[in-house]
Amino acid sequence: MTRVAVVGATGAVGRTMLTLLRERSFPAYEIVPFASERSRGTQVDGRAVVVLDDSAELDGFDIALFSAGAATSREWASRFVDHGATVIDNSSAFRRDPSVPLVVSDVNPHALRHHYGLIANPNCSTMQLMVALGPIQAAAGLERLIVATYQSVSGTGHKAVDELDAQAHASLNGMEMPAPEVYPAHIAFNVIGAAGNFAEGDDHTDEERKMMFETRKILEDESIGISVTCVRVPVRVGHSIAVNFQTREPLTADQARELLADAPGIELGHVPDPLSAEGRDEVFVGRIRRDESHPQALNMWVVSDNLRKGAATNAVQIAELLVADREQSPVG
């Protein structure tokens, strides 16, 4: 049995991690939720929150699931590792570190062989896209991707969901919408054509840069050409992605459907939508069709619950792989 810490347990993804550990009957004899000082005295999933400060007891954990932001991960992940835990981190803190494996459980679980106590979870949009493209890369190779994401507000956090709800309520009741605070423009009944933040001197957002870098790292192919536009849409939960992919070897739409029908973690449909995907762990793929402008390009539509498979589910699945490997390779 395993002792698990969940760091950032009061956030949307942290709460989902706790739910999934229960739903999937994860073999833990104790699960301890950690959060910041502002959560002192609260409970989450029936457990008292432990405040993450210098007095926190870090000994005795086998696995620590982190979803508390990059700053917290940079400060605390190494401390958990030093106390014997394997950290699975959902932030952007370590994804670019060449010594830290960036893992999608359905796509590159072999990367776990090279971890040194720290494993990174990809960005939520990258995650679902890799589940859909991993089998394509393995079978035919990927030459180029043209990607447009349609990302829900829960990817930004609770405050963004509250902002969408407040603006929508005001508009539907004939009132002036409250001024945007989380986003640069109103999100209710609107589309914001740049999800993420711009670094100084860069005309791509950090969300777009994440997908470019992480895709190449996960698929282990630096030669893939990638063009990405990330968009924020007025949807509470569930990211959608339109992707045009050009393969190195010929691949028909029917062959792509056959590959994905047999792939783990995927459910094929005609036109998947985020409302139907909410609360599910699969990546839903549809609208697979040939690109009439290019002989070796196809299009498809990819949808997934960004809080579950896009973040929490993959982290728990990685933890399950670690436990299974430990049981198969006992020490002593």
Secondary structure by P-SEA (a helix, b strand, c coil): cbbbbbcccccaaaaaaaaaaaaacccccbbbbbbcccccccccccbbbbbbccccccccccbbbbcccaaaaaacaaaaaaaccccccccccccccccccccccccccccccccccbbbbccaaaaaaaaaaaaaaacccccbbbbbbbcccccccaaaaaaaaaaaaaaaaccccccccccccccccccccccccccccccccaaaaaaaaaaaaaaccccbbbbbbbbbccccbbbbbbbbbbbcccccaaaaaaaaaacccccccccccccccccccbbbbccccccccccccccbbbbccccccccaaaaaaaaaaaaaaaaacccc
